[in-house]
Amino acid sequence: MSLYDDAVLVLKDIEGQEELREAYLDHLRAHPDGMWKACTAGHVTASALVIDPEQGRVLLTLHRKLRMWLQMGGHCEPGDTTLEAAALREATEESGIAGLTLLPGGPVRLDRHPIPAPCHWHFDVQYAVVAEPGAVQEISDESLDLRWFAYDEVAQVADDSVVRLLNATRARL
C-alpha cells in the first residue's frame, strides 16, 4: 500500500472534524501528488505532540523558519509507509528522543494552515507520542530551541493550534 493510500484510509476513519476531513480528501482526490512537498497547491504533513503524562508536560520546538513554538512534525518522505510512521519519524528526529510510542487511536486532530509560497497549505495530520519518564531531548538542525512546558504553560508560548492539539491529546489520555 502506498503512503497516499494509507492517508486516504486514515482520513476516512477519523471521527469528528468532518468538514476539514472532507477538505483533506478532496485535496488528495484533486492532487495525486498531494502527499509531497513538491505539490504547490498544498500537501499533507504529519506531526506529533511529544507528551510526558507522568510529569504533565509537553516538548515543543522553536521552529527555525517560523520562529514559533510548535509540536514536532513536517513533510512526508519517500521512505514513509504510513502517516503514523512519518509522524513518529519526525518526532524522533526533531526531539532526539529514542523510544517514543504513538498514543493509540490514530490521529488526534487535523489542522490545515497556510504557509508561505511557493506552497499554499499544509494539511497536517496530528498525532501524539509518549516519551518515557526521564527522556532527554536533543536539539536538531530544524530547531532554534527545544523545551519542556507544563500543560498550563503551553497557551502562553504557543498558538491556538498547539493548544487544541494538547487539549485533544489530554482528552484521549
Backbone torsions as a table, in degrees:
resi	resn	phi	psi	omega
1	MET	NA	138.4	179.9
2	SER	-81.3	164.6	175.5
3	LEU	-61.2	-39.3	176.6
4	TYR	-57.3	-49.5	-179.5
5	ASP	-62.2	-41.1	177.3
6	ASP	-60.8	-44.2	-179.0
7	ALA	-61.1	-43.7	178.9
8	VAL	-60.8	-45.4	179.0
9	LEU	-62.9	-44.5	179.5
10	VAL	-60.6	-47.0	-177.8
11	LEU	-64.9	-37.5	178.8
12	LYS	-64.7	-28.1	-176.6
13	ASP	-89.1	-11.5	-177.8
14	ILE	-68.9	132.0	175.9
15	GLU	-96.2	139.8	-178.1
16	GLY	85.9	171.4	-179.4
17	GLN	50.8	42.6	-172.5
18	GLU	-57.6	-46.4	-177.9
19	GLU	-62.7	-43.6	179.4
20	LEU	-68.2	-41.0	178.0
21	ARG	-58.4	-43.5	178.5
22	GLU	-65.4	-36.0	177.1
23	ALA	-63.0	-39.5	177.2
24	TYR	-63.0	-48.5	-178.7
25	LEU	-64.0	-41.0	176.6
26	ASP	-60.3	-42.0	179.0
27	HIS	-60.5	-46.1	-179.3
28	LEU	-67.1	-36.1	176.8
29	ARG	-62.7	-39.2	-177.6
30	ALA	-80.4	-20.8	-174.9
31	HIS	-134.2	91.9	178.0
32	PRO	-58.5	-19.7	177.0
33	ASP	-96.6	15.5	-173.5
34	GLY	-68.5	-1.3	175.9
35	MET	-89.2	-11.2	-167.2
36	TRP	-115.1	148.6	-179.2
37	LYS	-55.0	-30.0	-178.6
38	ALA	-67.1	-16.8	179.4
39	CYS	-77.1	103.7	-173.9
40	THR	-75.6	-11.7	174.8
41	ALA	-76.2	-9.7	-177.6
42	GLY	128.7	159.7	-178.6
43	HIS	-150.7	155.6	178.4
44	VAL	-75.0	134.9	174.3
45	THR	-122.9	165.3	179.6
46	ALA	-129.2	130.1	179.0
47	SER	-134.6	167.1	179.8
48	ALA	-149.9	132.5	173.8
49	LEU	-83.8	121.2	177.4
50	VAL	-85.3	121.5	-173.5
51	ILE	-126.6	143.4	174.6
52	ASP	-120.6	86.8	-174.3
53	PRO	-63.6	-28.9	-179.4
54	GLU	-65.2	-33.4	179.6
55	GLN	-104.7	2.8	177.1
56	GLY	61.7	49.6	-176.6
57	ARG	-145.2	162.4	176.6
58	VAL	-130.2	152.4	177.9
59	LEU	-101.2	123.8	177.8
60	LEU	-118.1	153.3	177.8
61	THR	-110.6	138.2	172.7
62	LEU	-86.9	99.7	-172.7
63	HIS	-60.1	129.2	-175.1
64	ARG	-59.7	-45.8	-176.6
65	LYS	-81.6	-43.8	-174.3
66	LEU	-85.0	-19.6	-178.5
67	ARG	54.1	46.3	177.7
68	MET	-132.9	149.3	173.4
69	TRP	-78.7	121.4	-175.8
70	LEU	-138.4	167.0	169.2
71	GLN	-71.9	166.2	178.0
72	MET	-73.0	147.6	176.3
73	GLY	161.9	174.9	178.7
74	GLY	166.6	-154.2	-172.5
75	HIS	-75.4	147.7	173.0
76	CYS	-72.7	149.7	-179.1
77	GLU	-122.1	156.7	-177.2
78	PRO	-53.9	-30.1	179.7
79	GLY	-78.6	-9.5	179.7
80	ASP	-74.5	128.2	-179.4
81	THR	-98.7	-22.4	179.0
82	THR	-142.8	161.7	174.3
83	LEU	-63.1	-39.5	177.1
84	GLU	-57.6	-44.8	-179.3
85	ALA	-64.6	-38.9	179.0
86	ALA	-65.0	-44.1	-179.9
87	ALA	-64.3	-43.2	179.4
88	LEU	-66.1	-40.9	177.7
89	ARG	-61.2	-47.6	179.9
90	GLU	-61.0	-45.1	-179.2
91	ALA	-62.5	-41.4	-179.8
92	THR	-68.1	-46.2	-179.6
93	GLU	-62.2	-45.9	-173.2
94	GLU	-80.7	-23.6	179.3
95	SER	-93.8	-24.9	-175.2
96	GLY	74.9	10.6	-177.2
97	ILE	-100.2	119.8	175.3
98	ALA	-83.8	154.2	174.0
99	GLY	82.0	17.4	174.3
100	LEU	-65.9	145.6	177.3
101	THR	-124.4	137.3	179.0
102	LEU	-67.3	137.7	172.4
103	LEU	-67.3	128.8	-177.6
104	PRO	-61.8	156.6	174.0
105	GLY	105.8	6.6	177.7
106	GLY	79.7	-161.0	-177.5
107	PRO	-59.1	148.2	178.4
108	VAL	-87.3	-39.0	-178.3
109	ARG	-155.7	171.8	168.6
110	LEU	-118.5	145.9	177.0
111	ASP	-148.3	110.4	176.9
112	ARG	-97.1	128.8	-178.7
113	HIS	-143.1	146.7	179.1
114	PRO	-71.7	149.3	175.9
115	ILE	-133.2	161.4	-178.8
116	PRO	-63.8	155.5	177.0
117	ALA	-57.1	152.0	16.9
118	PRO	-86.6	-11.7	177.8
119	CYS	-86.3	172.1	-178.5
120	HIS	-121.9	-33.8	-174.4
121	TRP	-141.7	145.2	163.4
122	HIS	-106.0	126.6	173.9
123	PHE	-101.0	84.2	-170.3
124	ASP	-84.0	128.3	173.3
125	VAL	-102.1	115.5	-169.0
126	GLN	-105.6	126.1	177.7
127	TYR	-112.6	177.8	171.0
128	ALA	-131.9	143.1	176.9
129	VAL	-126.9	146.5	-178.3
130	VAL	-102.9	130.8	175.8
131	ALA	-93.6	144.2	175.4
132	GLU	-64.6	148.3	176.2
133	PRO	-55.3	135.5	179.0
134	GLY	81.4	7.7	179.8
135	ALA	-59.3	138.9	-179.2
136	VAL	-112.2	126.2	-178.9
137	GLN	-83.6	159.3	175.9
138	GLU	-138.7	122.3	-174.6
139	ILE	-65.2	142.5	178.5
140	SER	-106.1	175.0	178.9
141	ASP	-66.6	-19.3	-177.0
142	GLU	-83.8	-2.0	-170.6
143	SER	-125.9	144.7	171.8
144	LEU	-86.4	-28.3	-179.6
145	ASP	-158.8	162.9	179.7
146	LEU	-144.5	124.3	-172.7
147	ARG	-149.9	143.8	172.9
148	TRP	-82.1	137.2	176.0
149	PHE	-127.7	137.1	172.4
150	ALA	-63.2	151.3	-178.8
151	TYR	-48.4	-45.1	-174.8
152	ASP	-76.1	-4.6	176.8
153	GLU	-92.2	-18.3	-171.5
154	VAL	-60.5	-43.0	-178.5
155	ALA	-62.9	-22.7	179.9
156	GLN	-80.4	-21.0	-175.1
157	VAL	-116.9	-24.2	-173.6
158	ALA	-114.9	165.5	179.8
159	ASP	-81.6	177.1	-174.6
160	ASP	-61.8	-31.0	-178.9
161	SER	-64.7	-37.6	178.6
162	VAL	-70.6	-38.5	177.7
163	VAL	-63.3	-43.1	178.0
164	ARG	-62.7	-40.4	178.5
165	LEU	-64.4	-43.5	177.7
166	LEU	-61.2	-46.8	-180.0
167	ASN	-61.3	-42.2	178.9
168	ALA	-67.3	-36.9	178.2
169	THR	-66.2	-45.5	179.4
170	ARG	-62.9	-36.3	177.4
171	ALA	-64.9	-35.3	179.6
172	ARG	-73.1	-33.1	178.9
173	LEU	-62.0	NA	NA
